[in-house]
Amino acid sequence: MLPFNKPYLTGKEMHYIYQAVYSGKISGNGIFTQRCQNFFEQRYGFKKALLTTSCTDALEMCAILADIMPGDEVIMPSYTFVSTALPFVRQGAKIVFVDSRSDHPGINEDEIEMLITSKTKAIVPVHYAGIACDMDKIMSIARKYNLLVIEDAAQAIDSYYNGKPLGSIGHLAAFSFHETKNINSGEGGLLTINEDRFIKRSEIIWEKGTNRSEFFRGEVNKYGWVDVGSSFLPSEVIAAYLWAQIENIDEIQKKRKKIWNWYYEGLTEWAECNGIMLPVLPQYATNNGHMFYLICKSLSQRNDIIDKLKNENILAVFHYLSLHKSKFYNNKHDGRALVESDRYSDTLVRLPFFYELQYEDVNSVISCLLK
Ligand SMILES: Cc1ncc(COP(=O)(O)O)c(C=O)c1O
C-alpha cells in the first residue's frame, strides 16, 4: 500500500537523542530546546518561540495569554481541526464560525467583520495547507476593533505572506510538528509570540504557572507559583529529535515542493476536464509543500476517487468535517449555513504526500487518477 504519510528520518535523530540522554538533562528547556527556539526566532523573526508538546498545547497557551473569559467570542473558520476551537471553548468562549473562501478552504476574510460584536476578543485564521490567509485584511480588521489575532499555523512552517513568515504576523501563533507535518517530532508544537507584552507571561504559563525560567537565567533568586499554566514544554528527547529535522529543513522543503509540482503538472489538464479544482495560491501566498489536495465536484466523485485509488493500493484521505456541524458544537452554533465549509468537508481529498515519495510513486497516483 502506498501510504498517505510516512514520517521522514534524516538519520541524525538517534544521534541527538543519545546526546540529550547522556547529557544528564532530559527534562525540558535544555540545550536542544534552546537551539530549536533560537533557530525559529532567527530564521523567521519571531520575537519569542517556545517549543510545546503539540500545536494544540500552543493554542491552549494562546487562549490563556489572550485572557479568554466565559462569554467572550472568538472568530475562526469552521473548516479546521478540533484543536483550533478546543482551547477557547475550555476557557468558556463562544466560537463564531466563519465560512471558507470559494477558491480555497481558508477563512473567508470578507465575512469576518460582520460577525464582530462587543464580545469578540480574537480572530483565529488557519493557514490551510500552509497557504496564507489574507493577513493584511485580517490585521486591519483586528486593529479597527482592537482584537487579537492568533494564527493557527499548524501546517504552515516555512511559508510566507507577502514575504513575511507565517506565524510572525499575528500577535500569537501556533505550529505543529506532528508526524504528518513537514518537520516533525512525532508529537510537538511551537508557540510564537510577536508582542513584547506577552513574553514574560508566556514563559510562566509554559512552566506550570511558575517563574522558573527567570530563576534559571539568574534573574530572581527563588521561584514559585505566580500564575495559571500547565506543563506545556516538551522533554529534551523531543527537542533533540526536532533538531535533526530542523538541520535538514531546506532539503526537506525543496523535495516537498518538487513532489507538489509533480502532482500539479501531472493533474492540471485532467482536473480541468473533470471539474476538479487543484490548490489555488493567491499572489500573496507561497507554497510550503505541505499537502496536495483535490476538490471534487461532489461527494460521490470524491468517494469514487478514494475507492479507486484504494483498489490500486494507494491511500488518499479526506480531511476536516465542519466544526459547526459537529456533535459537540452543532447545538451551540448560531444556525448560519456555511456552505463552502460543508462543500470542502464533502469533496476535498488529500493525495499521498511525504518526503520519500519518488517520481514513480507520484506518477502511479497520477496514472491511476487519469485512468
Ligand atoms: C489546523 C490545525 N490546527 C491544529 C492542529 C493540532 O496539531 P497537533 O496535533 O500538533 O496538536 C492540527 C492538526 O493537524 C491542525 O490541522
The ligand as an SDF file (V2000), in Angstrom:
LIG
                    3D

 16 16  0  0  0  0  0  0  0  0999 V2000
   -5.2830   23.4220   11.6060 C   0  0  0  0  0  0  0  0  0  0  0  0
   -4.7730   22.5680   12.7320 C   0  0  0  0  0  0  0  0  0  0  0  0
   -4.6360   23.1060   13.9430 N   0  0  0  0  0  0  0  0  0  0  0  0
   -4.1520   22.3980   14.9820 C   0  0  0  0  0  0  0  0  0  0  0  0
   -3.7820   21.0770   14.8300 C   0  0  0  0  0  0  0  0  0  0  0  0
   -3.2780   20.3160   16.0280 C   0  0  0  0  0  0  0  0  0  0  0  0
   -1.9230   19.9810   15.9130 O   0  0  0  0  0  0  0  0  0  0  0  0
   -1.2530   18.9670   16.9650 P   0  0  0  0  0  0  0  0  0  0  0  0
   -1.5770   17.5950   16.5170 O   0  0  0  0  0  0  0  0  0  0  0  0
    0.2190   19.2740   16.8780 O   0  0  0  0  0  0  0  0  0  0  0  0
   -1.7910   19.3040   18.3050 O   0  0  0  0  0  0  0  0  0  0  0  0
   -3.9140   20.4720   13.5890 C   0  0  0  0  0  0  0  0  0  0  0  0
   -3.5120   19.0560   13.4090 C   0  0  0  0  0  0  0  0  0  0  0  0
   -3.0290   18.6660   12.3980 O   0  0  0  0  0  0  0  0  0  0  0  0
   -4.4290   21.2280   12.5030 C   0  0  0  0  0  0  0  0  0  0  0  0
   -4.5920   20.6850   11.2850 O   0  0  0  0  0  0  0  0  0  0  0  0
  1  2  1  0
  2  3  1  0
  2 15  2  0
  3  4  2  0
  4  5  1  0
  5  6  1  0
  5 12  2  0
  6  7  1  0
  7  8  1  0
  8  9  2  0
  8 10  1  0
  8 11  1  0
 12 13  1  0
 12 15  1  0
 13 14  2  0
 15 16  1  0
M  END
$$$$
